[in-house]
Amino acid sequence: MFRLLHVLALVHAGAVHPVPAADARVCLDAGQTREAIAEHKLGNPVAAERQAAAAHAGSEFLRSRLCRWNEDYMYEISLLLRDGHVEQVFIRAVDGRVVGKDGQ
């Protein structure tokens, strides 16, 4: 529980990108997701899912959802890792950049 309350970070391309705290996140349902993708010209969720799975060889895709964190849209992608742990990968919906991960 203690870990979930802290801001997560992942080093990507030499820079640290903070992931907003979970309480700042509002996730959208399917209809809201379609509207947000069209309105804000967000990236394809299937491409984000493939990108997350490719970064974790041998993982299985479980689910994805579009969440709004403050003023940014992120895809939260859940993967089942080979060791049985579930990991969430966070990808910016605007540009497809991996900004963080949580799990284990």
KEVEX-76900 format. One record per residue: x, y negated, z negated of N, C-alpha, C in turn; residue number from 1. Coordinates in Angstrom, 3 decimals, padded with zeros to 6 digits. Atoms other than C-alpha are relative to their C-alpha. Layout:
BEGIN
<node><n_x>X</n_x><n_y>Y</n_y><n_z>Z</n_z><ca_x>X</ca_x><ca_y>Y</ca_y><ca_z>Z</ca_z><c_x>X</c_x><c_y>Y</c_y><c_z>Z</c_z><i>NUM</i></node>
...
This chain:
BEGIN
<node><n_x>000.821</n_x><n_y>001.187</n_y><n_z>000.000</n_z><ca_x>000.000</ca_x><ca_y>000.000</ca_y><ca_z>000.000</ca_z><c_x>000.868</c_x><c_y>-001.254</c_y><c_z>000.000</c_z><i>1</i></node>
<node><n_x>-000.914</n_x><n_y>001.146</n_y><n_z>000.085</n_z><ca_x>002.850</ca_x><ca_y>-002.369</ca_y><ca_z>-000.845</ca_z><c_x>000.525</c_x><c_y>-000.369</c_y><c_z>001.380</c_z><i>2</i></node>
<node><n_x>-000.537</n_x><n_y>000.238</n_y><n_z>-001.343</n_z><ca_x>004.269</ca_x><ca_y>-001.952</ca_y><ca_z>002.680</ca_z><c_x>-001.008</c_x><c_y>-000.682</c_y><c_z>000.908</c_z><i>3</i></node>
<node><n_x>001.015</n_x><n_y>000.553</n_y><n_z>-000.884</n_z><ca_x>000.978</ca_x><ca_y>-002.855</ca_y><ca_z>004.305</ca_z><c_x>-000.223</c_x><c_y>-001.490</c_y><c_z>-000.215</c_z><i>4</i></node>
<node><n_x>000.231</n_x><n_y>001.405</n_y><n_z>000.299</n_z><ca_x>000.905</ca_x><ca_y>-006.252</ca_y><ca_z>002.633</ca_z><c_x>001.098</c_x><c_y>-000.909</c_y><c_z>000.519</c_z><i>5</i></node>
<node><n_x>-001.128</n_x><n_y>000.795</n_y><n_z>-000.491</n_z><ca_x>004.227</ca_x><ca_y>-007.378</ca_y><ca_z>004.052</ca_z><c_x>-000.085</c_x><c_y>-000.179</c_y><c_z>001.507</c_z><i>6</i></node>
<node><n_x>-000.084</n_x><n_y>000.263</n_y><n_z>-001.433</n_z><ca_x>004.824</ca_x><ca_y>-008.886</ca_y><ca_z>007.442</ca_z><c_x>001.027</c_x><c_y>000.947</c_y><c_z>000.592</c_z><i>7</i></node>
<node><n_x>-000.861</n_x><n_y>-000.975</n_y><n_z>-000.662</n_z><ca_x>006.325</ca_x><ca_y>-006.337</ca_y><ca_z>009.812</ca_z><c_x>000.797</c_x><c_y>-000.690</c_y><c_z>001.101</c_z><i>8</i></node>
<node><n_x>-000.785</n_x><n_y>000.569</n_y><n_z>-001.087</n_z><ca_x>009.053</ca_x><ca_y>-007.034</ca_y><ca_z>012.313</ca_z><c_x>000.676</c_x><c_y>001.109</c_y><c_z>000.783</c_z><i>9</i></node>
<node><n_x>-000.699</n_x><n_y>-000.930</n_y><n_z>-000.878</n_z><ca_x>010.645</ca_x><ca_y>-005.233</ca_y><ca_z>015.236</ca_z><c_x>000.994</c_x><c_y>-000.804</c_y><c_z>000.816</c_z><i>10</i></node>
<node><n_x>-000.987</n_x><n_y>000.701</n_y><n_z>-000.801</n_z><ca_x>013.848</ca_x><ca_y>-006.287</ca_y><ca_z>016.899</ca_z><c_x>-000.226</c_x><c_y>000.385</c_y><c_z>001.455</c_z><i>11</i></node>
<node><n_x>000.289</n_x><n_y>-000.208</n_y><n_z>-001.418</n_z><ca_x>013.088</ca_x><ca_y>-006.707</ca_y><ca_z>020.572</ca_z><c_x>000.802</c_x><c_y>-001.030</c_y><c_z>000.792</c_z><i>12</i></node>
<node><n_x>-000.813</n_x><n_y>000.871</n_y><n_z>-000.855</n_z><ca_x>015.535</ca_x><ca_y>-008.148</ca_y><ca_z>023.053</ca_z><c_x>000.811</c_x><c_y>-001.006</c_y><c_z>-000.814</c_z><i>13</i></node>
<node><n_x>-000.871</n_x><n_y>000.835</n_y><n_z>000.794</n_z><ca_x>017.708</ca_x><ca_y>-009.519</ca_y><ca_z>020.289</ca_z><c_x>-000.694</c_x><c_y>-001.009</c_y><c_z>-000.884</c_z><i>14</i></node>
<node><n_x>000.726</n_x><n_y>000.963</n_y><n_z>000.836</n_z><ca_x>014.961</ca_x><ca_y>-011.498</ca_y><ca_z>018.549</ca_z><c_x>-000.971</c_x><c_y>000.753</c_y><c_z>-000.904</c_z><i>15</i></node>
<node><n_x>000.953</n_x><n_y>-000.605</n_y><n_z>000.923</n_z><ca_x>012.745</ca_x><ca_y>-010.714</ca_y><ca_z>015.573</ca_z><c_x>-001.350</c_x><c_y>-000.665</c_y><c_z>000.220</c_z><i>16</i></node>
<node><n_x>001.349</n_x><n_y>000.494</n_y><n_z>-000.218</n_z><ca_x>009.028</ca_x><ca_y>-011.065</ca_y><ca_z>016.247</ca_z><c_x>-000.869</c_x><c_y>000.449</c_y><c_z>-001.164</c_z><i>17</i></node>
<node><n_x>000.832</n_x><n_y>-000.404</n_y><n_z>001.124</n_z><ca_x>006.827</ca_x><ca_y>-011.131</ca_y><ca_z>013.147</ca_z><c_x>-001.378</c_x><c_y>000.461</c_y><c_z>000.444</c_z><i>18</i></node>
<node><n_x>001.351</n_x><n_y>-000.471</n_y><n_z>-000.222</n_z><ca_x>003.561</ca_x><ca_y>-009.219</ca_y><ca_z>013.112</ca_z><c_x>-000.856</c_x><c_y>-000.586</c_y><c_z>-001.106</c_z><i>19</i></node>
<node><n_x>000.825</n_x><n_y>000.616</n_y><n_z>001.032</n_z><ca_x>000.766</ca_x><ca_y>-011.075</ca_y><ca_z>011.309</ca_z><c_x>-000.529</c_x><c_y>001.013</c_y><c_z>-001.004</c_z><i>20</i></node>
<node><n_x>000.558</n_x><n_y>-000.851</n_y><n_z>001.051</n_z><ca_x>-000.591</ca_x><ca_y>-009.675</ca_y><ca_z>008.063</ca_z><c_x>-001.349</c_x><c_y>000.549</c_y><c_z>000.450</c_z><i>21</i></node>
<node><n_x>001.222</n_x><n_y>-000.677</n_y><n_z>-000.406</n_z><ca_x>-003.503</ca_x><ca_y>-007.257</ca_y><ca_z>008.435</ca_z><c_x>-001.251</c_x><c_y>-000.821</c_y><c_z>-000.304</c_z><i>22</i></node>
<node><n_x>001.192</n_x><n_y>000.763</n_y><n_z>000.349</n_z><ca_x>-005.937</ca_x><ca_y>-009.633</ca_y><ca_z>006.719</ca_z><c_x>-000.248</c_x><c_y>-001.168</c_y><c_z>000.955</c_z><i>23</i></node>
<node><n_x>000.174</n_x><n_y>001.060</n_y><n_z>-000.982</n_z><ca_x>-005.394</ca_x><ca_y>-012.211</ca_y><ca_z>009.511</ca_z><c_x>-000.561</c_x><c_y>000.553</c_y><c_z>001.308</c_z><i>24</i></node>
<node><n_x>000.385</n_x><n_y>-000.690</n_y><n_z>-001.235</n_z><ca_x>-006.572</ca_x><ca_y>-009.670</ca_y><ca_z>012.120</ca_z><c_x>-001.507</c_x><c_y>000.190</c_y><c_z>000.069</c_z><i>25</i></node>
<node><n_x>001.401</n_x><n_y>-000.284</n_y><n_z>-000.292</n_z><ca_x>-010.049</ca_x><ca_y>-009.493</ca_y><ca_z>013.655</ca_z><c_x>-000.011</c_x><c_y>000.811</c_y><c_z>001.283</c_z><i>26</i></node>
<node><n_x>000.004</n_x><n_y>-000.861</n_y><n_z>-001.183</n_z><ca_x>-010.534</ca_x><ca_y>-006.581</ca_y><ca_z>016.045</ca_z><c_x>-001.352</c_x><c_y>-000.079</c_y><c_z>000.695</c_z><i>27</i></node>
<node><n_x>001.176</n_x><n_y>000.188</n_y><n_z>-000.838</n_z><ca_x>-013.026</ca_x><ca_y>-006.734</ca_y><ca_z>018.887</ca_z><c_x>-000.619</c_x><c_y>001.327</c_y><c_z>000.386</c_z><i>28</i></node>
<node><n_x>000.659</n_x><n_y>-001.205</n_y><n_z>-000.501</n_z><ca_x>-015.625</ca_x><ca_y>-004.204</ca_y><ca_z>020.002</ca_z><c_x>000.197</c_x><c_y>000.053</c_y><c_z>001.521</c_z><i>29</i></node>
<node><n_x>-000.243</n_x><n_y>-000.207</n_y><n_z>-001.433</n_z><ca_x>-015.726</ca_x><ca_y>-002.916</ca_y><ca_z>023.597</ca_z><c_x>-000.504</c_x><c_y>-001.168</c_y><c_z>000.847</c_z><i>30</i></node>
<node><n_x>000.546</n_x><n_y>001.116</n_y><n_z>-000.764</n_z><ca_x>-017.959</ca_x><ca_y>-005.699</ca_y><ca_z>024.929</ca_z><c_x>000.802</c_x><c_y>-001.275</c_y><c_z>-000.186</c_z><i>31</i></node>
<node><n_x>-000.819</n_x><n_y>001.183</n_y><n_z>000.280</n_z><ca_x>-015.971</ca_x><ca_y>-008.440</ca_y><ca_z>023.231</ca_z><c_x>001.370</c_x><c_y>000.116</c_y><c_z>000.651</c_z><i>32</i></node>
<node><n_x>-001.301</n_x><n_y>-000.234</n_y><n_z>-000.633</n_z><ca_x>-012.762</ca_x><ca_y>-006.866</ca_y><ca_z>024.550</ca_z><c_x>-000.063</c_x><c_y>-000.320</c_y><c_z>001.487</c_z><i>33</i></node>
<node><n_x>000.147</n_x><n_y>000.283</n_y><n_z>-001.438</n_z><ca_x>-014.016</ca_x><ca_y>-006.967</ca_y><ca_z>028.160</ca_z><c_x>-000.092</c_x><c_y>-001.511</c_y><c_z>000.246</c_z><i>34</i></node>
<node><n_x>000.154</n_x><n_y>001.448</n_y><n_z>-000.144</n_z><ca_x>-015.050</ca_x><ca_y>-010.613</ca_y><ca_z>027.729</ca_z><c_x>001.324</c_x><c_y>-000.734</c_y><c_z>-000.228</c_z><i>35</i></node>
<node><n_x>-001.268</n_x><n_y>000.658</n_y><n_z>000.315</n_z><ca_x>-011.728</ca_x><ca_y>-011.623</ca_y><ca_z>026.142</ca_z><c_x>001.031</c_x><c_y>000.235</c_y><c_z>001.102</c_z><i>36</i></node>
<node><n_x>-000.948</n_x><n_y>-000.304</n_y><n_z>-001.076</n_z><ca_x>-009.696</ca_x><ca_y>-009.879</ca_y><ca_z>028.869</ca_z><c_x>-000.286</c_x><c_y>-000.885</c_y><c_z>001.209</c_z><i>37</i></node>
<node><n_x>000.363</n_x><n_y>000.820</n_y><n_z>-001.153</n_z><ca_x>-011.638</ca_x><ca_y>-011.710</ca_y><ca_z>031.584</ca_z><c_x>000.220</c_x><c_y>-001.488</c_y><c_z>-000.275</c_z><i>38</i></node>
<node><n_x>-000.073</n_x><n_y>001.426</n_y><n_z>000.326</n_z><ca_x>-011.770</ca_x><ca_y>-015.088</ca_y><ca_z>029.830</ca_z><c_x>001.424</c_x><c_y>-000.506</c_y><c_z>-000.178</c_z><i>39</i></node>
<node><n_x>-001.366</n_x><n_y>000.442</n_y><n_z>000.324</n_z><ca_x>-008.144</ca_x><ca_y>-015.238</ca_y><ca_z>028.686</ca_z><c_x>001.062</c_x><c_y>000.608</c_y><c_z>000.911</c_z><i>40</i></node>
<node><n_x>-000.911</n_x><n_y>-000.630</n_y><n_z>-000.967</n_z><ca_x>-006.620</ca_x><ca_y>-013.264</ca_y><ca_z>031.586</ca_z><c_x>001.067</c_x><c_y>000.845</c_y><c_z>-000.704</c_z><i>41</i></node>
<node><n_x>-000.897</n_x><n_y>-000.865</n_y><n_z>000.762</n_z><ca_x>-005.128</ca_x><ca_y>-010.667</ca_y><ca_z>029.245</ca_z><c_x>000.428</c_x><c_y>001.181</c_y><c_z>000.840</c_z><i>42</i></node>
<node><n_x>-000.523</n_x><n_y>-001.158</n_y><n_z>-000.710</n_z><ca_x>-003.070</ca_x><ca_y>-007.707</ca_y><ca_z>030.401</ca_z><c_x>-000.909</c_x><c_y>001.211</c_y><c_z>-000.115</c_z><i>43</i></node>
<node><n_x>000.773</n_x><n_y>-001.231</n_y><n_z>-000.054</n_z><ca_x>-004.534</ca_x><ca_y>-004.326</ca_y><ca_z>031.216</ca_z><c_x>000.284</c_x><c_y>000.867</c_y><c_z>-001.231</c_z><i>44</i></node>
<node><n_x>-000.247</n_x><n_y>-000.817</n_y><n_z>001.183</n_z><ca_x>-005.032</ca_x><ca_y>-002.218</ca_y><ca_z>028.063</ca_z><c_x>000.610</c_x><c_y>001.358</c_y><c_z>000.325</c_z><i>45</i></node>
<node><n_x>-000.558</n_x><n_y>-001.303</n_y><n_z>-000.372</n_z><ca_x>-004.177</ca_x><ca_y>001.007</ca_y><ca_z>029.905</ca_z><c_x>001.513</c_x><c_y>-000.120</c_y><c_z>000.204</c_z><i>46</i></node>
<node><n_x>-001.447</n_x><n_y>000.211</n_y><n_z>-000.174</n_z><ca_x>-000.771</ca_x><ca_y>-000.411</ca_y><ca_z>030.874</ca_z><c_x>000.685</c_x><c_y>-000.117</c_y><c_z>-001.357</c_z><i>47</i></node>
<node><n_x>-000.568</n_x><n_y>000.121</n_y><n_z>001.351</n_z><ca_x>-000.157</ca_x><ca_y>-001.330</ca_y><ca_z>027.220</ca_z><c_x>000.069</c_x><c_y>001.358</c_y><c_z>-000.680</c_z><i>48</i></node>
<node><n_x>000.012</n_x><n_y>-001.348</n_y><n_z>000.589</n_z><ca_x>-001.137</ca_x><ca_y>002.191</ca_y><ca_z>026.134</ca_z><c_x>001.139</c_x><c_y>000.840</c_y><c_z>000.562</c_z><i>49</i></node>
<node><n_x>-001.086</n_x><n_y>-000.761</n_y><n_z>-000.632</n_z><ca_x>001.286</ca_x><ca_y>003.732</ca_y><ca_z>028.624</ca_z><c_x>001.368</c_x><c_y>-000.485</c_y><c_z>-000.459</c_z><i>50</i></node>
<node><n_x>-001.265</n_x><n_y>000.579</n_y><n_z>000.459</n_z><ca_x>004.060</ca_x><ca_y>001.353</ca_y><ca_z>027.563</ca_z><c_x>000.323</c_x><c_y>000.491</c_y><c_z>-001.416</c_z><i>51</i></node>
<node><n_x>-000.219</n_x><n_y>-000.443</n_y><n_z>001.378</n_z><ca_x>003.610</ca_x><ca_y>002.299</ca_y><ca_z>023.892</ca_z><c_x>000.359</c_x><c_y>001.481</c_y><c_z>-000.046</c_z><i>52</i></node>
<node><n_x>-000.271</n_x><n_y>-001.440</n_y><n_z>-000.013</n_z><ca_x>003.526</ca_x><ca_y>006.038</ca_y><ca_z>024.618</ca_z><c_x>001.371</c_x><c_y>000.305</c_y><c_z>000.602</c_z><i>53</i></node>
<node><n_x>-001.306</n_x><n_y>-000.227</n_y><n_z>-000.630</n_z><ca_x>006.594</ca_x><ca_y>005.826</ca_y><ca_z>026.875</ca_z><c_x>001.139</c_x><c_y>-000.325</c_y><c_z>-000.955</c_z><i>54</i></node>
<node><n_x>-001.042</n_x><n_y>000.379</n_y><n_z>000.961</n_z><ca_x>008.567</ca_x><ca_y>004.173</ca_y><ca_z>024.073</ca_z><c_x>000.179</c_x><c_y>001.058</c_y><c_z>-001.087</c_z><i>55</i></node>
<node><n_x>-000.055</n_x><n_y>-001.060</n_y><n_z>001.007</n_z><ca_x>007.847</ca_x><ca_y>007.190</ca_y><ca_z>021.847</ca_z><c_x>-000.184</c_x><c_y>001.336</c_y><c_z>000.709</c_z><i>56</i></node>
<node><n_x>000.053</n_x><n_y>-001.236</n_y><n_z>-000.781</n_z><ca_x>008.682</ca_x><ca_y>010.275</ca_y><ca_z>023.913</ca_z><c_x>-000.655</c_x><c_y>001.115</c_y><c_z>-000.801</c_z><i>57</i></node>
<node><n_x>000.658</n_x><n_y>-001.136</n_y><n_z>000.636</n_z><ca_x>006.455</ca_x><ca_y>013.218</ca_y><ca_z>023.115</ca_z><c_x>-001.182</c_x><c_y>-000.390</c_y><c_z>-000.874</c_z><i>58</i></node>
<node><n_x>001.128</n_x><n_y>000.420</n_y><n_z>000.825</n_z><ca_x>003.823</ca_x><ca_y>011.121</ca_y><ca_z>021.342</ca_z><c_x>-001.297</c_x><c_y>000.161</c_y><c_z>000.783</c_z><i>59</i></node>
<node><n_x>001.318</n_x><n_y>-000.075</n_y><n_z>-000.618</n_z><ca_x>000.104</ca_x><ca_y>011.424</ca_y><ca_z>022.001</ca_z><c_x>-000.760</c_x><c_y>-001.276</c_y><c_z>-000.293</c_z><i>60</i></node>
<node><n_x>000.824</n_x><n_y>001.180</n_y><n_z>000.168</n_z><ca_x>-002.108</ca_x><ca_y>008.438</ca_y><ca_z>022.566</ca_z><c_x>-001.274</c_x><c_y>000.389</c_y><c_z>-000.760</c_z><i>61</i></node>
<node><n_x>001.225</n_x><n_y>-000.246</n_y><n_z>000.763</n_z><ca_x>-004.955</ca_x><ca_y>008.295</ca_y><ca_z>020.009</ca_z><c_x>-001.082</c_x><c_y>-001.021</c_y><c_z>000.323</c_z><i>62</i></node>
<node><n_x>000.982</n_x><n_y>001.041</n_y><n_z>-000.292</n_z><ca_x>-006.697</ca_x><ca_y>004.941</ca_y><ca_z>020.499</ca_z><c_x>000.689</c_x><c_y>-001.346</c_y><c_z>000.137</c_z><i>63</i></node>
<node><n_x>-000.488</n_x><n_y>001.383</n_y><n_z>-000.040</n_z><ca_x>-006.251</ca_x><ca_y>001.279</ca_y><ca_z>021.252</ca_z><c_x>-001.189</c_x><c_y>-000.914</c_y><c_z>-000.228</c_z><i>64</i></node>
<node><n_x>001.027</n_x><n_y>001.023</n_y><n_z>000.156</n_z><ca_x>-008.141</ca_x><ca_y>-001.844</ca_y><ca_z>020.392</ca_z><c_x>000.659</c_x><c_y>-001.363</c_y><c_z>000.117</c_z><i>65</i></node>
<node><n_x>-000.481</n_x><n_y>001.371</n_y><n_z>-000.139</n_z><ca_x>-007.792</ca_x><ca_y>-005.527</ca_y><ca_z>021.095</ca_z><c_x>-000.361</c_x><c_y>-000.743</c_y><c_z>-001.273</c_z><i>66</i></node>
<node><n_x>000.215</n_x><n_y>000.761</n_y><n_z>001.230</n_z><ca_x>-007.387</ca_x><ca_y>-007.673</ca_y><ca_z>018.006</ca_z><c_x>000.492</c_x><c_y>-001.430</c_y><c_z>000.211</c_z><i>67</i></node>
<node><n_x>-000.430</n_x><n_y>001.399</n_y><n_z>-000.009</n_z><ca_x>-007.134</ca_x><ca_y>-011.404</ca_y><ca_z>017.563</ca_z><c_x>000.667</c_x><c_y>-000.279</c_y><c_z>-001.328</c_z><i>68</i></node>
<node><n_x>-000.779</n_x><n_y>000.333</n_y><n_z>001.191</n_z><ca_x>-004.432</ca_x><ca_y>-012.404</ca_y><ca_z>015.090</ca_z><c_x>000.346</c_x><c_y>-001.468</c_y><c_z>000.096</c_z><i>69</i></node>
<node><n_x>-000.123</n_x><n_y>001.454</n_y><n_z>-000.066</n_z><ca_x>-004.606</ca_x><ca_y>-016.118</ca_y><ca_z>014.414</ca_z><c_x>-000.424</c_x><c_y>-000.429</c_y><c_z>001.407</c_z><i>70</i></node>
<node><n_x>000.366</n_x><n_y>000.440</n_y><n_z>-001.352</n_z><ca_x>-004.534</ca_x><ca_y>-017.552</ca_y><ca_z>017.951</ca_z><c_x>000.535</c_x><c_y>000.929</c_y><c_z>001.089</c_z><i>71</i></node>
<node><n_x>-000.626</n_x><n_y>-000.909</n_y><n_z>-000.952</n_z><ca_x>-002.861</ca_x><ca_y>-014.561</ca_y><ca_z>019.618</ca_z><c_x>-000.817</c_x><c_y>001.291</c_y><c_z>000.110</c_z><i>72</i></node>
<node><n_x>000.660</n_x><n_y>-001.288</n_y><n_z>-000.204</n_z><ca_x>-004.405</ca_x><ca_y>-011.428</ca_y><ca_z>021.140</ca_z><c_x>001.062</c_x><c_y>001.090</c_y><c_z>000.075</c_z><i>73</i></node>
<node><n_x>-000.925</n_x><n_y>-001.130</n_y><n_z>000.034</n_z><ca_x>-002.667</ca_x><ca_y>-008.113</ca_y><ca_z>020.460</ca_z><c_x>-000.768</c_x><c_y>001.297</c_y><c_z>000.238</c_z><i>74</i></node>
<node><n_x>000.516</n_x><n_y>-001.359</n_y><n_z>-000.074</n_z><ca_x>-003.321</ca_x><ca_y>-004.544</ca_y><ca_z>021.498</ca_z><c_x>000.619</c_x><c_y>000.777</c_y><c_z>-001.154</c_z><i>75</i></node>
<node><n_x>-000.449</n_x><n_y>-000.883</n_y><n_z>001.078</n_z><ca_x>-003.100</ca_x><ca_y>-002.251</ca_y><ca_z>018.470</ca_z><c_x>-000.183</c_x><c_y>001.416</c_y><c_z>000.529</c_z><i>76</i></node>
<node><n_x>000.028</n_x><n_y>-001.317</n_y><n_z>-000.620</n_z><ca_x>-002.210</ca_x><ca_y>001.172</ca_y><ca_z>019.830</ca_z><c_x>000.469</c_x><c_y>001.034</c_y><c_z>-001.012</c_z><i>77</i></node>
<node><n_x>-000.320</n_x><n_y>-001.072</n_y><n_z>000.948</n_z><ca_x>-002.262</ca_x><ca_y>004.288</ca_y><ca_z>017.656</ca_z><c_x>000.531</c_x><c_y>001.205</c_y><c_z>000.768</c_z><i>78</i></node>
<node><n_x>-000.649</n_x><n_y>-001.159</n_y><n_z>-000.614</n_z><ca_x>000.058</ca_x><ca_y>007.148</ca_y><ca_z>018.583</ca_z><c_x>000.204</c_x><c_y>001.085</c_y><c_z>-001.046</c_z><i>79</i></node>
<node><n_x>-000.327</n_x><n_y>-001.135</n_y><n_z>000.848</n_z><ca_x>000.424</ca_x><ca_y>010.606</ca_y><ca_z>017.088</ca_z><c_x>001.401</c_x><c_y>000.449</c_y><c_z>000.387</c_z><i>80</i></node>
<node><n_x>-001.387</n_x><n_y>-000.362</n_y><n_z>-000.263</n_z><ca_x>004.145</ca_x><ca_y>011.304</ca_y><ca_z>016.794</ca_z><c_x>000.193</c_x><c_y>001.509</c_y><c_z>-000.130</c_z><i>81</i></node>
<node><n_x>-000.297</n_x><n_y>-001.441</n_y><n_z>000.053</n_z><ca_x>005.723</ca_x><ca_y>014.759</ca_y><ca_z>017.127</ca_z><c_x>000.014</c_x><c_y>000.551</c_y><c_z>-001.418</c_z><i>82</i></node>
<node><n_x>-000.090</n_x><n_y>-000.476</n_y><n_z>001.382</n_z><ca_x>006.241</ca_x><ca_y>014.959</ca_y><ca_z>013.363</ca_z><c_x>-001.343</c_x><c_y>-000.050</c_y><c_z>-000.738</c_z><i>83</i></node>
<node><n_x>001.333</n_x><n_y>000.029</n_y><n_z>000.599</n_z><ca_x>002.496</ca_x><ca_y>014.492</ca_y><ca_z>012.731</ca_z><c_x>-000.408</c_x><c_y>-001.337</c_y><c_z>-000.583</c_z><i>84</i></node>
<node><n_x>000.326</n_x><n_y>001.334</n_y><n_z>000.515</n_z><ca_x>002.665</ca_x><ca_y>010.868</ca_y><ca_z>011.595</ca_z><c_x>-000.690</c_x><c_y>-000.822</c_y><c_z>001.082</c_z><i>85</i></node>
<node><n_x>000.656</n_x><n_y>000.936</n_y><n_z>-000.908</n_z><ca_x>000.482</ca_x><ca_y>008.199</ca_y><ca_z>013.144</ca_z><c_x>000.725</c_x><c_y>-001.329</c_y><c_z>-000.104</c_z><i>86</i></node>
<node><n_x>-000.678</n_x><n_y>001.288</n_y><n_z>-000.033</n_z><ca_x>002.163</ca_x><ca_y>004.997</ca_y><ca_z>014.216</ca_z><c_x>-000.822</c_x><c_y>-000.972</c_y><c_z>000.846</c_z><i>87</i></node>
<node><n_x>000.646</n_x><n_y>001.047</n_y><n_z>-000.772</n_z><ca_x>000.591</ca_x><ca_y>001.742</ca_y><ca_z>015.347</ca_z><c_x>001.079</c_x><c_y>-000.852</c_y><c_z>000.641</c_z><i>88</i></node>
<node><n_x>-000.893</n_x><n_y>000.855</n_y><n_z>-000.751</n_z><ca_x>002.371</ca_x><ca_y>-000.234</ca_y><ca_z>018.014</ca_z><c_x>-000.809</c_x><c_y>-001.226</c_y><c_z>000.402</c_z><i>89</i></node>
<node><n_x>000.685</n_x><n_y>001.242</n_y><n_z>-000.287</n_z><ca_x>001.450</ca_x><ca_y>-003.891</ca_y><ca_z>018.525</ca_z><c_x>000.632</c_x><c_y>-000.655</c_y><c_z>001.219</c_z><i>90</i></node>
<node><n_x>-000.471</n_x><n_y>000.563</n_y><n_z>-001.262</n_z><ca_x>001.718</ca_x><ca_y>-005.360</ca_y><ca_z>022.019</ca_z><c_x>-000.799</c_x><c_y>-001.261</c_y><c_z>000.292</c_z><i>91</i></node>
<node><n_x>000.688</n_x><n_y>001.246</n_y><n_z>-000.361</n_z><ca_x>000.949</ca_x><ca_y>-008.958</ca_y><ca_z>022.966</ca_z><c_x>-000.776</c_x><c_y>000.209</c_y><c_z>001.281</c_z><i>92</i></node>
<node><n_x>000.870</n_x><n_y>-000.231</n_y><n_z>-001.147</n_z><ca_x>-001.979</ca_x><ca_y>-008.834</ca_y><ca_z>025.358</ca_z><c_x>000.286</c_x><c_y>-000.962</c_y><c_z>001.146</c_z><i>93</i></node>
<node><n_x>-000.268</n_x><n_y>001.000</n_y><n_z>-001.033</n_z><ca_x>-000.848</ca_x><ca_y>-011.942</ca_y><ca_z>027.244</ca_z><c_x>001.168</c_x><c_y>000.410</c_y><c_z>000.893</c_z><i>94</i></node>
<node><n_x>-001.202</n_x><n_y>-000.264</n_y><n_z>-000.789</n_z><ca_x>002.614</ca_x><ca_y>-010.773</ca_y><ca_z>028.315</ca_z><c_x>000.537</c_x><c_y>001.424</c_y><c_z>-000.114</c_z><i>95</i></node>
<node><n_x>-000.431</n_x><n_y>-001.395</n_y><n_z>000.094</n_z><ca_x>002.924</ca_x><ca_y>-007.088</ca_y><ca_z>027.331</ca_z><c_x>001.209</c_x><c_y>000.255</c_y><c_z>-000.856</c_z><i>96</i></node>
<node><n_x>-001.168</n_x><n_y>-000.176</n_y><n_z>000.859</n_z><ca_x>005.755</ca_x><ca_y>-007.655</ca_y><ca_z>024.831</ca_z><c_x>-000.370</c_x><c_y>000.786</c_y><c_z>-001.265</c_z><i>97</i></node>
<node><n_x>000.150</n_x><n_y>-000.725</n_y><n_z>001.265</n_z><ca_x>006.067</ca_x><ca_y>-005.163</ca_y><ca_z>021.977</ca_z><c_x>000.463</c_x><c_y>-000.944</c_y><c_z>-001.088</c_z><i>98</i></node>
<node><n_x>-000.357</n_x><n_y>000.945</n_y><n_z>001.058</n_z><ca_x>006.017</ca_x><ca_y>-007.294</ca_y><ca_z>018.837</ca_z><c_x>000.149</c_x><c_y>000.654</c_y><c_z>-001.361</c_z><i>99</i></node>
<node><n_x>-000.164</n_x><n_y>-000.646</n_y><n_z>001.288</n_z><ca_x>005.956</ca_x><ca_y>-004.747</ca_y><ca_z>016.063</ca_z><c_x>-000.564</c_x><c_y>001.405</c_y><c_z>-000.008</c_z><i>100</i></node>
<node><n_x>000.551</n_x><n_y>-001.330</n_y><n_z>000.205</n_z><ca_x>005.099</ca_x><ca_y>-001.354</ca_y><ca_z>014.751</ca_z><c_x>-000.159</c_x><c_y>000.245</c_y><c_z>-001.482</c_z><i>101</i></node>
<node><n_x>000.292</n_x><n_y>-000.379</n_y><n_z>001.378</n_z><ca_x>003.771</ca_x><ca_y>000.172</ca_y><ca_z>011.595</ca_z><c_x>-000.259</c_x><c_y>001.500</c_y><c_z>000.047</c_z><i>102</i></node>
<node><n_x>000.324</n_x><n_y>-001.409</n_y><n_z>000.009</n_z><ca_x>003.298</ca_x><ca_y>003.733</ca_y><ca_z>010.539</ca_z><c_x>000.823</c_x><c_y>000.796</c_y><c_z>-000.962</c_z><i>103</i></node>
<node><n_x>-000.669</n_x><n_y>-001.008</n_y><n_z>000.819</n_z><ca_x>004.764</ca_x><ca_y>006.842</ca_y><ca_z>009.024</ca_z><c_x>-000.519</c_x><c_y>000.060</c_y><c_z>-001.372</c_z><i>104</i></node>
